[in-house]
Amino acid sequence: MSKKDFTGNFNSLLGTSPAQKKQPSAKEEAASPNQLEVVPAKEEKPVTSKRSPSPKKRGRSKASKKAPVDSTREGTKEGEKRASFIVKEEAVAKIKRIAYQDRKNIKEVVAEALSAYLEAWEAENGAIEL
């Protein structure tokens, strides 16, 4: 029993046509056993030591290398800078709760807490030189 080839139906739906030859059935092979299929030889490419340039450029654009952007100030107001700190989960939960109850942003609550701490430290130890 010969194998069924359903690729023609799928290819007609997709709009593509395969460049494959249909394999002859067992009856067709028996009818012409002396016929040989001629396969053209593959062309070999010359071996070069250099790699060909890739069609797509990778990495950052040259514009970003020329003018570095300070991402810590991006999207902030004048005199502000973005910073990340590791804080205990309980302290973060308390700060969020205070911000919610006072109807303030977390940023405002943290800024007030830091300024109060800095004022107390400077009162005890003297002014901080920057």
Stockholm file with secondary structure:
# STOCKHOLM 1.0

chainA/1-130         MSKKDFTGNFNSLLGTSPAQKKQPSAKEEAASPNQLEVVPAKEEKPVTSKRSPSPKKRGRSKASKKAPVDSTREGTKEGEKRASFIVKEEAVAKIKRIAYQDRKNIKEVVAEALSAYLEAWEAENGAIEL
#=GR chainA/1-130 SS CCCCCCHHHHHHHHTCCCCCCCCCCHHHHHHCTTCCCCCCCCCCCCCCSSCCCCSSCCSCCHHHHHSCCCTTSTTCCTTCCCCCCCCCHHHHHHHHHHHHHHTCCHHHHHHHHHHHHHHHHHHHHCCCCC
#=GC SS_cons         CCCCCCHHHHHHHHTCCCCCCCCCCHHHHHHCTTCCCCCCCCCCCCCCSSCCCCSSCCSCCHHHHHSCCCTTSTTCCTTCCCCCCCCCHHHHHHHHHHHHHHTCCHHHHHHHHHHHHHHHHHHHHCCCCC
//
